[in-house]
Amino acid sequence: MMEENIRRWRLILGGETNDGTAFSLNKEDLQVDKTLEALYDSTRKGGLGASSPNVSRWLGDIRTYFPASVVQVMQKDALKRLNLTEMLFEKEMLENVEPDVQLVASLMTLSRVIPDKTKDTARQVVRKVVDELMKKLSQPMHQAISGSLNKSIRNRRPRHNEINWDLTIRKNLQHYQEDYKTIIPQTLMGYGRKRSSLKDVVLCIDQSGSMGTSVVYSGIFGAVMASIPAVQTRMVVFDTAVADLTEELQDPVELLFGVQLGGGTDINAALTYCGQIVTRPADTVLVLITDLYEGGDEPGMRKRFTELAASGVQVVVLLALNDEGAPSYDHDNAQFLAQLGIPVFACTPDKFPDLMATALSKQDIAQWAAKEDIVLKK
């Protein structure tokens, strides 16, 4: 155990004469040391370098020697410490990276300047992350929202994509066939007419650079909700201009490439647009994802918030929708919203389905947050 601890300190300290360990590494550990040195020891020559042809090989090396979670951290550090945007411009390098949400956010930031020869590969990287997130998040989102909607509006002759399978199975348990190990669904239960949604949801996303991973998760959840017949989902993104990406919800990859991270922030303009597309205020949930730093008309923004809340729209403000916690945010605007009764907090992706279920069923979000150990901003 002592020898293993010394070995780890040797790898951390980098082998300089003053590292104090005098520990000799084996052949494999020397390769690990070289990959760490290339990234984290900027005083030595022969590192990665912004134009180094060894970047692709280095990407392969870190995947060989480190677990995926560490690989993702090292890739992120390489982009920040060494400004290796070339990692995202070369097809060979993109094929070697470990896809994750942070990488997708970086690709979104650079989507306008990625060379044409690399765009198809970039889309494949994004597609892999999107598919994995859809598998992980789709079922919890469906279950949470379906369970929260008004079950009194049912259709006993639903189309296939309108069937409430959970309710249908429970309704037909008495028709279980032992010989076939299955249930014969003599009565199908649904949510009513497909084109008559029970609730409207507007996702309004700040696409400034700091919101990158939040935009990725928002796009995934938006696509999932768009597939639920009982919910009509709109997705709006904004910086100093406002773009409605609702039509892109059918293809989350194209939606994410349609987002341009960076630029200013005009929350007032975004809320003004959202107010115009709301047709059923009492049945609408507006989720605004932003750090509340207004670069446009702050008094106007506050007025829009007040009008939306007064009209009956249930407004929820998320400072972040990711696993990284709340970023820096405007405390004065958060306090103003708290006084209006609008909840403001950061939310992790695993809790978002339950949050939406709580909002759609008009339950008390403050109570839900307290139960989930989420602190509302005041």
Secondary structure, 3 states (H helix, E strand, C coil): CHHHHHHHHHHHHCCCCCCCCCCCCCHHHHHHHHHHHHHHCCCCCCCCCCCCCCHHHHHHHHHHHCCHHHHHHHHHHHHHHCCCHHHHCCHHHHHHCCCCHHHHHHHHHCCCCCCHHHHHHHHHHHHHHHHHHHHHHHHHHHHHHHHHCCCCCCECCCCHHHECHHHHHHHCHHHEECCCCEECCCCCCECCCCCCCCEEEEEEEECCHHHHHHHHHHHHHHHHHHCCCCEEEEEEEECCCEEECHHHHHCHHHHHHCCCCCCCCCHHHHHHHHHHHCCCHHHEEEEEECCCCCCCCHHHHHHHHHHHHHHCCEEEEEEEECCCCCCCCCHHHHHHHHHHCCCEEEECHHHHHHHHHHHHCCCCHHHHHHHCCCCCCC
